[in-house]
Amino acid sequence: MKALKFGFLYLLLEANEAMKYKKCELYDELMKNGLDGFEGLNLGHWICLTLFATGYNTNHYEFTRGIPYYGLFYLSGREWCTNERHASKNLCKIHCEKFLDDDIRDDIECAKKVAASKKGMLSWKPFQDYCRHPMPEVVFWECKRKK
């Protein structure tokens, strides 16, 4: 019973460290961390990906078809990080739980590795489904215009 109480307390503390960005706040963070123009992609592509993958939520977790996905960039626990419960390539050399807090610098560094990989942005199903057309330009246009 003590373990259950401790686990619940831990989840409450972790939830307080996560945040849900507003679109233009995320735009500023991604710009500051060098994603504009990375691998030939503009920030609209990244904003589109995070919108459709996680709704700009740094604490996003999803378990779909046997694969856990973590954080703002919907990073696969089978490919990019380890949770020590599933076999993983851990290509970003990081524990998946690090993608569930509000410090997105490590998420961004891993997302850059995904974008630079052989499949690139097509590694992300939400990108395949929603962000491969001109729409990304429109998604972030208002944030760029405010500058």
C-alpha positions as CSV (number, residue, x, y, z in Angstrom):
1,M,0.0,0.0,0.0
2,K,2.9,2.4,0.8
3,A,4.3,1.7,-2.7
4,L,1.0,2.7,-4.2
5,K,0.8,5.9,-2.3
6,F,4.4,6.7,-3.2
7,G,3.7,6.0,-6.9
8,F,0.6,8.3,-6.8
9,L,2.6,11.1,-5.1
10,Y,5.4,10.7,-7.8
11,L,2.8,11.0,-10.6
12,L,1.4,14.2,-9.0
13,L,4.9,15.7,-8.7
14,E,5.7,14.7,-12.3
15,A,2.4,16.2,-13.6
16,N,3.4,19.5,-12.1
17,E,6.6,19.6,-14.1
18,A,4.8,19.2,-17.4
19,M,3.1,21.9,-19.5
20,K,0.9,22.4,-22.5
21,Y,2.3,25.1,-24.7
22,K,0.3,27.7,-26.6
23,K,1.2,27.7,-30.3
24,C,3.2,30.9,-30.4
25,E,5.0,30.0,-27.1
26,L,6.1,26.8,-28.7
27,Y,7.1,28.6,-31.9
28,D,9.5,30.8,-29.8
29,E,11.0,27.8,-28.0
30,L,11.6,25.9,-31.2
31,M,13.1,28.9,-32.9
32,K,15.4,29.5,-29.9
33,N,16.5,25.8,-30.0
34,G,17.4,25.8,-33.7
35,L,14.6,23.9,-35.4
36,D,13.8,26.5,-38.0
37,G,15.5,25.3,-41.2
38,F,16.8,22.1,-39.6
39,E,17.0,19.4,-42.3
40,G,15.3,21.9,-44.7
41,L,12.1,22.1,-42.6
42,N,10.5,25.3,-41.3
43,L,8.9,25.7,-37.9
44,G,5.5,25.2,-39.5
45,H,6.4,21.5,-39.9
46,W,7.4,21.1,-36.3
47,I,4.4,23.0,-35.0
48,C,2.1,20.9,-37.2
49,L,3.7,17.7,-35.9
50,T,3.4,18.6,-32.2
51,L,-0.2,19.8,-32.7
52,F,-1.4,16.6,-34.3
53,A,0.8,14.3,-32.3
54,T,0.4,15.6,-28.8
55,G,-1.6,18.9,-28.8
56,Y,1.6,20.8,-27.7
57,N,1.6,18.7,-24.4
58,T,5.1,18.0,-22.9
59,N,3.6,15.3,-20.7
60,H,2.0,13.3,-23.5
61,Y,2.1,9.5,-23.2
62,E,0.4,7.0,-25.4
63,F,0.6,3.3,-25.8
64,T,-0.5,2.3,-29.4
65,R,-0.2,-1.1,-31.0
66,G,2.4,-2.2,-28.5
67,I,4.5,0.9,-28.8
68,P,4.9,3.6,-26.1
69,Y,5.2,7.2,-27.3
70,Y,6.5,10.0,-25.1
71,G,6.5,13.7,-24.8
72,L,5.9,16.7,-27.0
73,F,7.4,15.1,-30.1
74,Y,5.7,11.7,-29.8
75,L,9.0,9.8,-29.5
76,S,8.9,6.1,-29.8
77,G,10.0,4.1,-26.8
78,R,11.0,1.3,-29.2
79,E,13.3,3.4,-31.3
80,W,14.5,6.6,-29.6
81,C,14.5,6.1,-25.8
82,T,14.3,3.3,-23.2
83,N,11.8,2.8,-20.5
84,E,13.4,-0.5,-19.4
85,R,10.1,-2.3,-19.9
86,H,10.3,-2.8,-23.7
87,A,13.1,-3.7,-26.0
88,S,14.5,-0.5,-27.5
89,K,17.2,0.7,-29.9
90,N,17.5,3.8,-27.6
91,L,19.0,5.8,-30.5
92,C,18.9,9.0,-28.4
93,K,20.6,7.4,-25.4
94,I,18.0,8.6,-22.9
95,H,15.4,7.3,-20.6
96,C,11.9,7.9,-22.0
97,E,10.6,9.6,-18.8
98,K,12.9,12.5,-19.5
99,F,10.6,13.4,-22.4
100,L,7.6,13.9,-20.0
101,D,8.8,17.1,-18.2
102,D,8.7,20.7,-19.3
103,D,12.4,20.9,-20.2
104,I,12.1,20.2,-23.9
105,R,15.8,20.7,-24.8
106,D,16.4,16.9,-24.6
107,D,13.2,16.3,-26.6
108,I,14.4,18.7,-29.3
109,E,17.8,17.1,-29.5
110,C,16.2,13.7,-30.0
111,A,13.7,15.1,-32.5
112,K,16.6,16.4,-34.5
113,K,18.1,12.9,-34.6
114,V,14.7,11.6,-35.9
115,A,14.5,14.3,-38.6
116,A,18.1,13.5,-39.7
117,S,17.5,9.7,-39.8
118,K,16.9,7.8,-43.0
119,K,13.1,8.1,-42.8
120,G,13.3,11.7,-41.5
121,M,10.0,13.3,-40.6
122,L,8.2,10.4,-42.1
123,S,9.2,8.5,-39.0
124,W,6.2,10.2,-37.3
125,K,2.8,8.9,-38.4
126,P,1.1,12.2,-37.4
127,F,3.5,14.0,-39.8
128,Q,2.7,11.6,-42.6
129,D,-1.0,12.0,-42.0
130,Y,-1.3,15.8,-41.5
131,C,1.9,17.8,-42.2
132,R,3.3,16.8,-45.6
133,H,1.3,19.5,-47.5
134,P,1.4,23.3,-47.6
135,M,-0.6,23.5,-44.4
136,P,2.4,23.8,-42.1
137,E,3.1,27.3,-43.5
138,V,-0.4,28.4,-42.4
139,V,-0.2,26.7,-39.0
140,F,2.5,29.0,-37.7
141,W,1.9,32.1,-39.9
142,E,0.3,34.1,-37.1
143,C,3.2,33.6,-34.7
144,K,5.7,34.7,-37.3
145,R,3.6,37.7,-38.2
146,K,3.6,38.9,-34.6
147,K,7.4,39.3,-34.5
